[in-house]
Amino acid sequence: MILFRYMARRYLVSFVGVLAVMAGIMLLIDMVEQLRRFSAEGIGVGGALALAALRMPASLHAVLPLVAILATLAMFVGLARSSELVVTRAVGRSALHVVAAPALVALGLGALAVAALNPVVAATTRHYDAAIAQLGGGDTSLLSVSRDGLWLREGAGSNQRVIRAARASADGTLLHTVTILAFDATVTPVRRIEAREARLEPGAWVLSGAKRWDLTAPNPEAAAEA
């Protein structure tokens, strides 16, 4: 048990050290990138650092497997240099006793990341997107692709739209089987539009075969416009 606790503590210290180094490097690189990206808006070092900090949980979440591997490597290199591995084997302890503690600690850290870090990543990502929208003049566009089709979020504030299309052209300027949901400032849906096609023109989407529902009306279907 003493050996188990010692190995677990060594791995935890190694993991925290590697994580801190990775966080520092990534924060510095991201801060420089934010300064370059928003230099025209006069963001300053403080603003760039704040944006980089908002991105940090997502960045660390993405590299946690690499951190775990590097922490394991650093731990065993340290044990080998201090001859602790040799002493452990000399007193009759198997390699399984040495490996079990780091493996269980890594498993616990992974469970903690899933339970605690995922909500933090989601929250900080939302704040980062909102900050980027403000710096970009109050408008933003986010695209994602899933098995259900293509999803596009446009606008900000009281002029937000979510566009879903079954498929799109190669250059993304023509969407097929389109559904558009418009939201107000409280993120309440106020309008729904379904169209056969949507073609991107300068500053707007031009719809073909469209039908519009006013979701604020008592009977949206009765008030629908084709």
C-alpha positions as CSV (number, residue, x, y, z in Angstrom):
1,M,0.0,0.0,0.0
2,I,2.9,2.4,0.8
3,L,4.4,1.7,-2.7
4,F,1.0,2.3,-4.3
5,R,0.5,5.6,-2.6
6,Y,4.1,6.7,-3.4
7,M,3.7,5.8,-7.1
8,A,0.2,7.5,-7.2
9,R,1.7,10.6,-5.7
10,R,4.6,10.6,-8.1
11,Y,2.3,10.3,-11.1
12,L,0.0,13.0,-9.9
13,V,2.9,15.4,-9.4
14,S,4.2,14.5,-12.8
15,F,0.8,15.0,-14.4
16,V,0.2,18.4,-12.8
17,G,3.7,19.6,-13.8
18,V,3.2,18.5,-17.4
19,L,-0.3,20.1,-17.5
20,A,1.0,23.4,-16.1
21,V,3.8,23.5,-18.7
22,M,1.4,22.7,-21.5
23,A,-1.1,25.3,-20.2
24,G,1.6,28.0,-20.1
25,I,2.8,27.3,-23.6
26,M,-0.7,27.1,-25.1
27,L,-1.8,30.3,-23.2
28,L,1.1,32.2,-24.6
29,I,0.6,31.0,-28.2
30,D,-3.1,31.7,-28.1
31,M,-2.6,35.1,-26.6
32,V,-0.2,36.1,-29.4
33,E,-2.8,34.7,-31.9
34,Q,-5.6,36.8,-30.4
35,L,-3.4,39.9,-30.5
36,R,-2.7,39.3,-34.2
37,R,-6.3,38.5,-35.0
38,F,-7.9,41.5,-33.3
39,S,-5.1,44.0,-33.6
40,A,-7.3,46.3,-35.6
41,E,-9.9,46.4,-32.8
42,G,-7.2,47.5,-30.3
43,I,-7.8,44.6,-28.0
44,G,-4.6,45.0,-26.0
45,V,-2.6,42.4,-24.0
46,G,-5.3,42.2,-21.3
47,G,-8.1,41.5,-23.7
48,A,-6.0,38.9,-25.6
49,L,-5.1,37.2,-22.4
50,A,-8.8,37.1,-21.4
51,L,-9.8,35.5,-24.7
52,A,-6.9,33.0,-24.5
53,A,-8.0,32.1,-20.9
54,L,-11.5,31.5,-22.2
55,R,-10.2,29.1,-24.8
56,M,-7.8,27.4,-22.3
57,P,-10.3,24.7,-20.9
58,A,-11.2,23.5,-24.4
59,S,-7.5,23.5,-25.5
60,L,-6.5,21.5,-22.4
61,H,-9.4,19.1,-22.8
62,A,-8.1,18.3,-26.3
63,V,-4.6,17.5,-25.2
64,L,-5.3,15.6,-21.9
65,P,-4.4,12.2,-23.5
66,L,-1.0,13.7,-24.6
67,V,-0.5,15.1,-21.1
68,A,-1.2,11.7,-19.5
69,I,1.3,10.0,-21.8
70,L,4.0,12.6,-21.2
71,A,3.4,12.5,-17.5
72,T,3.8,8.7,-17.5
73,L,7.0,9.0,-19.5
74,A,8.4,11.8,-17.2
75,M,7.6,9.8,-14.1
76,F,9.3,6.5,-15.2
77,V,12.3,8.4,-16.6
78,G,12.6,10.0,-13.1
79,L,12.3,6.7,-11.4
80,A,14.9,5.1,-13.7
81,R,17.4,7.9,-13.1
82,S,17.1,7.6,-9.3
83,S,17.3,3.8,-9.5
84,E,14.0,3.5,-7.7
85,L,12.7,1.0,-10.3
86,V,15.7,-1.2,-9.7
87,V,15.2,-1.1,-5.9
88,T,11.5,-1.9,-6.3
89,R,12.3,-5.0,-8.3
90,A,15.1,-5.9,-5.9
91,V,12.7,-6.1,-3.0
92,G,10.4,-8.5,-4.9
93,R,7.7,-6.1,-6.2
94,S,6.4,-6.9,-9.6
95,A,6.1,-4.4,-12.5
96,L,2.3,-4.6,-12.0
97,H,2.6,-3.0,-8.6
98,V,4.5,-0.1,-10.2
99,V,2.1,0.4,-13.1
100,A,-1.2,-0.1,-11.2
101,A,-1.1,3.2,-9.3
102,P,-0.4,5.5,-12.3
103,A,-3.1,3.6,-14.3
104,L,-5.7,4.1,-11.6
105,V,-4.8,7.7,-11.1
106,A,-5.0,8.3,-14.8
107,L,-8.4,6.6,-14.9
108,G,-9.6,8.8,-12.0
109,L,-8.4,12.0,-13.7
110,G,-10.2,10.9,-16.9
111,A,-13.4,10.5,-15.0
112,L,-12.9,13.9,-13.4
113,A,-12.3,15.5,-16.7
114,V,-15.6,14.0,-18.1
115,A,-17.6,15.0,-15.1
116,A,-16.2,18.4,-14.2
117,L,-14.2,19.7,-17.2
118,N,-16.8,19.2,-19.9
119,P,-19.4,21.7,-18.4
120,V,-16.5,24.2,-17.9
121,V,-15.5,23.8,-21.6
122,A,-19.1,24.3,-22.8
123,A,-19.5,27.4,-20.6
124,T,-16.2,29.1,-21.5
125,T,-16.7,28.3,-25.2
126,R,-20.1,30.1,-25.2
127,H,-18.4,33.1,-23.5
128,Y,-15.6,33.1,-26.0
129,D,-18.0,33.0,-28.9
130,A,-19.9,35.9,-27.5
131,A,-16.7,37.9,-27.0
132,I,-15.6,37.2,-30.5
133,A,-19.0,38.3,-31.8
134,Q,-18.7,41.6,-30.0
135,L,-15.2,42.2,-31.3
136,G,-16.3,41.3,-34.8
137,G,-18.9,44.0,-34.9
138,G,-21.7,42.1,-33.2
139,D,-22.2,39.4,-35.8
140,T,-20.9,35.9,-36.0
141,S,-21.3,32.8,-38.1
142,L,-20.7,29.2,-36.9
143,L,-20.9,26.1,-39.0
144,S,-21.2,22.5,-38.1
145,V,-21.9,19.3,-40.1
146,S,-23.6,16.2,-38.7
147,R,-25.4,13.2,-39.9
148,D,-28.6,15.3,-39.9
149,G,-27.2,17.7,-42.3
150,L,-25.5,21.1,-42.2
151,W,-26.1,23.6,-39.4
152,L,-25.3,27.3,-39.6
153,R,-25.7,29.9,-36.9
154,E,-25.7,33.5,-37.9
155,G,-26.1,36.9,-36.3
156,A,-26.0,38.0,-32.7
157,G,-28.2,39.8,-30.1
158,S,-31.8,40.1,-31.3
159,N,-31.0,39.0,-34.8
160,Q,-29.9,35.4,-34.5
161,R,-30.7,32.7,-37.0
162,V,-30.1,28.9,-37.1
163,I,-30.1,27.4,-40.6
164,R,-30.4,23.7,-41.2
165,A,-29.9,22.2,-44.7
166,A,-30.0,18.6,-45.9
167,R,-27.1,19.2,-48.2
168,A,-25.0,22.0,-49.8
169,S,-23.0,22.7,-52.9
170,A,-19.3,22.3,-52.8
171,D,-18.7,26.0,-52.3
172,G,-21.5,26.3,-49.7
173,T,-23.4,29.0,-51.6
174,L,-26.4,26.8,-52.4
175,L,-28.3,24.9,-49.7
176,H,-31.1,22.3,-50.4
177,T,-34.1,21.5,-48.2
178,V,-33.6,24.4,-45.9
179,T,-35.1,25.2,-42.5
180,I,-34.4,28.6,-40.9
181,L,-35.3,29.5,-37.3
182,A,-35.0,33.2,-36.2
183,F,-34.7,34.1,-32.5
184,D,-35.1,37.3,-30.5
185,A,-32.8,38.8,-27.9
186,T,-34.1,36.2,-25.3
187,V,-33.3,33.3,-27.6
188,T,-37.0,32.6,-28.1
189,P,-37.9,31.4,-31.6
190,V,-40.1,34.0,-33.4
191,R,-40.0,32.9,-37.0
192,R,-39.6,29.7,-39.0
193,I,-39.0,29.4,-42.7
194,E,-38.8,26.3,-44.8
195,A,-37.5,26.5,-48.4
196,R,-36.6,24.2,-51.2
197,E,-33.3,26.0,-51.8
198,A,-31.4,28.9,-50.4
199,R,-28.7,30.7,-52.5
200,L,-26.2,33.0,-50.9
201,E,-26.1,36.4,-52.5
202,P,-24.2,39.5,-51.2
203,G,-25.5,40.2,-47.7
204,A,-28.5,37.8,-47.8
205,W,-29.9,34.3,-48.6
206,V,-32.3,34.2,-51.5
207,L,-34.9,31.5,-50.9
208,S,-36.9,29.4,-53.5
209,G,-40.1,27.6,-52.7
210,A,-40.3,29.2,-49.2
211,K,-43.0,29.1,-46.6
212,R,-42.9,31.3,-43.5
213,W,-44.5,30.8,-40.0
214,D,-44.8,33.6,-37.5
215,L,-44.2,31.7,-34.2
216,T,-45.5,34.6,-32.1
217,A,-48.9,34.4,-33.7
218,P,-51.7,32.5,-31.8
219,N,-52.0,30.1,-34.7
220,P,-48.8,30.0,-36.7
221,E,-50.1,27.6,-39.3
222,A,-53.1,29.9,-40.1
223,A,-50.8,32.9,-40.4
224,A,-48.2,31.1,-42.5
225,E,-47.1,32.8,-45.7
226,A,-45.9,31.0,-48.8
